[in-house]
Amino acid sequence: GSSDLSSGINAEYGEDTSGMEARLRELGTITADLQGALKTILDQTSNDQGTLRNQIEAFAGDTTMIKESLYELNTQLTAIRTEVQSITQEVRVCDERIVTIDNSIEAKISALRQEMGDRDVIIGQIREELSNRDLVLADQAKQLRYELTRDCSLCKGM
């Protein structure tokens, strides 16, 4: 191959091609060096791609794990919300019961106050009647004393 190239160069440029042949050998060395560097770069790129692929797979795994954790947390949050709603409903029912009991107690207190007022009126009436009876009894006692005193004087006078 080299002699074909040399004979081609000789035919085109004449007999003195030693400088060109040296330059061609130098270009061949540079080309070989460049091919070696390119192979190194390609190998490193391939390694880097493998590393990146591994990192991407690890990241994808982490992402899947995070998604699963988020789903689990969301499920727990939904359960907590449901529980809070249930407790809130129970509190509402308790509040309604308390209001009902308060109203019932107020009504009973009001009824007791009314009864006490009615009893006070009845007690007042009974006191008034007793007072009137006391006056009547006092009058009757005076009358009886008078009659007894009169009867006794009549008895003594006989």
C-alpha beads as a LAMMPS data file, in Angstrom:
LAMMPS data file: protein, C-alpha beads

158 atoms
157 bonds

1 atom types
1 bond types

-500.0 500.0 xlo xhi
-500.0 500.0 ylo yhi
-500.0 500.0 zlo zhi

Masses

1 110.0

Atoms # bond

1 1 1 0.000 0.000 0.000
2 1 1 2.785 2.377 0.893
3 1 1 4.704 1.732 -2.333
4 1 1 1.511 2.279 -4.381
5 1 1 1.068 5.616 -2.595
6 1 1 4.746 6.433 -3.205
7 1 1 4.530 5.562 -6.900
8 1 1 1.350 7.664 -7.201
9 1 1 3.038 10.612 -5.514
10 1 1 6.175 10.068 -7.668
11 1 1 4.075 10.122 -10.796
12 1 1 2.304 13.342 -9.764
13 1 1 5.075 15.352 -8.022
14 1 1 8.216 13.981 -9.539
15 1 1 11.072 11.974 -8.046
16 1 1 11.824 13.847 -4.818
17 1 1 8.926 12.871 -2.559
18 1 1 10.877 12.054 0.603
19 1 1 9.566 15.161 2.399
20 1 1 6.009 14.274 1.512
21 1 1 6.452 10.684 2.604
22 1 1 7.791 11.877 5.966
23 1 1 4.817 14.199 6.235
24 1 1 2.469 11.325 5.371
25 1 1 4.060 9.100 8.040
26 1 1 3.670 11.958 10.536
27 1 1 -0.005 12.308 9.519
28 1 1 -0.413 8.526 9.943
29 1 1 1.015 8.764 13.490
30 1 1 -1.240 11.720 14.285
31 1 1 -4.193 9.817 12.850
32 1 1 -3.337 6.763 14.970
33 1 1 -2.982 8.996 18.056
34 1 1 -6.316 10.648 17.250
35 1 1 -7.946 7.227 16.769
36 1 1 -6.535 6.121 20.164
37 1 1 -7.800 9.320 21.825
38 1 1 -11.170 8.880 20.123
39 1 1 -11.350 5.262 21.336
40 1 1 -10.500 6.441 24.882
41 1 1 -13.194 9.128 24.630
42 1 1 -15.716 6.594 23.276
43 1 1 -14.828 4.115 26.055
44 1 1 -15.168 6.848 28.696
45 1 1 -18.465 7.994 27.127
46 1 1 -19.702 4.413 27.199
47 1 1 -18.669 4.129 30.872
48 1 1 -20.318 7.471 31.620
49 1 1 -23.481 6.299 29.846
50 1 1 -23.475 3.118 31.957
51 1 1 -23.005 5.143 35.123
52 1 1 -25.761 7.532 34.065
53 1 1 -28.016 4.594 33.179
54 1 1 -27.406 3.114 36.657
55 1 1 -28.076 6.485 38.288
56 1 1 -31.263 6.918 36.244
57 1 1 -32.421 3.417 37.238
58 1 1 -31.621 4.173 40.900
59 1 1 -33.456 7.499 40.604
60 1 1 -36.421 5.738 38.976
61 1 1 -36.421 3.245 41.860
62 1 1 -36.273 6.100 44.377
63 1 1 -39.056 7.880 42.519
64 1 1 -41.208 4.739 42.604
65 1 1 -40.528 4.340 46.322
66 1 1 -41.394 8.008 46.916
67 1 1 -44.615 7.620 44.896
68 1 1 -45.540 4.561 46.960
69 1 1 -44.796 6.449 50.196
70 1 1 -46.865 9.406 49.007
71 1 1 -49.729 7.076 48.081
72 1 1 -49.544 5.465 51.533
73 1 1 -49.439 8.876 53.230
74 1 1 -52.382 10.029 51.112
75 1 1 -54.318 6.917 52.147
76 1 1 -53.531 7.621 55.811
77 1 1 -54.518 11.273 55.363
78 1 1 -57.825 10.216 53.831
79 1 1 -58.435 7.884 56.794
80 1 1 -57.587 10.704 59.218
81 1 1 -59.950 13.092 57.396
82 1 1 -62.719 10.486 57.584
83 1 1 -62.064 10.024 61.316
84 1 1 -62.076 13.801 61.873
85 1 1 -65.398 14.079 60.013
86 1 1 -66.815 11.262 62.145
87 1 1 -65.603 12.916 65.358
88 1 1 -66.944 16.279 64.185
89 1 1 -70.347 14.665 63.569
90 1 1 -70.260 13.069 67.040
91 1 1 -69.388 16.459 68.559
92 1 1 -72.344 18.018 66.702
93 1 1 -74.663 15.322 68.048
94 1 1 -73.283 15.877 71.576
95 1 1 -73.722 19.646 71.204
96 1 1 -77.333 19.111 70.115
97 1 1 -77.903 16.810 73.107
98 1 1 -76.378 19.396 75.434
99 1 1 -78.649 22.099 74.011
100 1 1 -81.657 19.775 74.397
101 1 1 -80.665 18.947 77.994
102 1 1 -80.039 22.646 78.766
103 1 1 -83.447 23.542 77.358
104 1 1 -85.049 20.719 79.345
105 1 1 -83.303 21.864 82.538
106 1 1 -84.365 25.465 81.893
107 1 1 -87.953 24.319 81.334
108 1 1 -87.880 22.251 84.561
109 1 1 -86.377 25.167 86.521
110 1 1 -89.047 27.459 85.103
111 1 1 -91.782 24.926 85.995
112 1 1 -90.332 24.539 89.529
113 1 1 -90.244 28.334 89.947
114 1 1 -93.867 28.459 88.803
115 1 1 -94.778 25.658 91.237
116 1 1 -92.906 27.441 94.050
117 1 1 -94.787 30.626 93.216
118 1 1 -98.073 28.708 93.187
119 1 1 -97.161 27.077 96.536
120 1 1 -96.238 30.454 97.999
121 1 1 -99.681 31.717 96.973
122 1 1 -101.350 28.628 98.512
123 1 1 -99.251 28.970 101.697
124 1 1 -100.263 32.633 101.871
125 1 1 -103.912 31.628 101.482
126 1 1 -103.541 28.942 104.180
127 1 1 -101.876 31.475 106.534
128 1 1 -104.684 33.903 105.870
129 1 1 -107.259 31.189 106.571
130 1 1 -105.413 30.167 109.749
131 1 1 -105.260 33.775 110.840
132 1 1 -109.005 34.136 110.178
133 1 1 -109.700 30.904 112.101
134 1 1 -107.524 32.131 114.964
135 1 1 -109.653 35.286 115.121
136 1 1 -112.847 33.228 114.943
137 1 1 -111.544 30.848 117.634
138 1 1 -110.504 33.799 119.802
139 1 1 -113.988 35.260 119.423
140 1 1 -115.549 31.890 120.206
141 1 1 -113.263 31.511 123.242
142 1 1 -114.332 34.971 124.487
143 1 1 -117.931 34.046 123.911
144 1 1 -117.483 30.731 125.769
145 1 1 -115.739 32.466 128.689
146 1 1 -118.500 34.961 128.870
147 1 1 -121.124 32.236 128.754
148 1 1 -119.259 30.109 131.295
149 1 1 -118.824 33.083 133.545
150 1 1 -122.518 33.898 133.168
151 1 1 -123.550 30.284 133.690
152 1 1 -121.328 29.985 136.710
153 1 1 -122.791 33.139 138.235
154 1 1 -126.208 31.773 137.557
155 1 1 -125.186 28.517 139.183
156 1 1 -123.799 30.321 142.225
157 1 1 -126.886 32.487 142.443
158 1 1 -129.184 29.543 142.638

Bonds

1 1 1 2
2 1 2 3
3 1 3 4
4 1 4 5
5 1 5 6
6 1 6 7
7 1 7 8
8 1 8 9
9 1 9 10
10 1 10 11
11 1 11 12
12 1 12 13
13 1 13 14
14 1 14 15
15 1 15 16
16 1 16 17
17 1 17 18
18 1 18 19
19 1 19 20
20 1 20 21
21 1 21 22
22 1 22 23
23 1 23 24
24 1 24 25
25 1 25 26
26 1 26 27
27 1 27 28
28 1 28 29
29 1 29 30
30 1 30 31
31 1 31 32
32 1 32 33
33 1 33 34
34 1 34 35
35 1 35 36
36 1 36 37
37 1 37 38
38 1 38 39
39 1 39 40
40 1 40 41
41 1 41 42
42 1 42 43
43 1 43 44
44 1 44 45
45 1 45 46
46 1 46 47
47 1 47 48
48 1 48 49
49 1 49 50
50 1 50 51
51 1 51 52
52 1 52 53
53 1 53 54
54 1 54 55
55 1 55 56
56 1 56 57
57 1 57 58
58 1 58 59
59 1 59 60
60 1 60 61
61 1 61 62
62 1 62 63
63 1 63 64
64 1 64 65
65 1 65 66
66 1 66 67
67 1 67 68
68 1 68 69
69 1 69 70
70 1 70 71
71 1 71 72
72 1 72 73
73 1 73 74
74 1 74 75
75 1 75 76
76 1 76 77
77 1 77 78
78 1 78 79
79 1 79 80
80 1 80 81
81 1 81 82
82 1 82 83
83 1 83 84
84 1 84 85
85 1 85 86
86 1 86 87
87 1 87 88
88 1 88 89
89 1 89 90
90 1 90 91
91 1 91 92
92 1 92 93
93 1 93 94
94 1 94 95
95 1 95 96
96 1 96 97
97 1 97 98
98 1 98 99
99 1 99 100
100 1 100 101
101 1 101 102
102 1 102 103
103 1 103 104
104 1 104 105
105 1 105 106
106 1 106 107
107 1 107 108
108 1 108 109
109 1 109 110
110 1 110 111
111 1 111 112
112 1 112 113
113 1 113 114
114 1 114 115
115 1 115 116
116 1 116 117
117 1 117 118
118 1 118 119
119 1 119 120
120 1 120 121
121 1 121 122
122 1 122 123
123 1 123 124
124 1 124 125
125 1 125 126
126 1 126 127
127 1 127 128
128 1 128 129
129 1 129 130
130 1 130 131
131 1 131 132
132 1 132 133
133 1 133 134
134 1 134 135
135 1 135 136
136 1 136 137
137 1 137 138
138 1 138 139
139 1 139 140
140 1 140 141
141 1 141 142
142 1 142 143
143 1 143 144
144 1 144 145
145 1 145 146
146 1 146 147
147 1 147 148
148 1 148 149
149 1 149 150
150 1 150 151
151 1 151 152
152 1 152 153
153 1 153 154
154 1 154 155
155 1 155 156
156 1 156 157
157 1 157 158
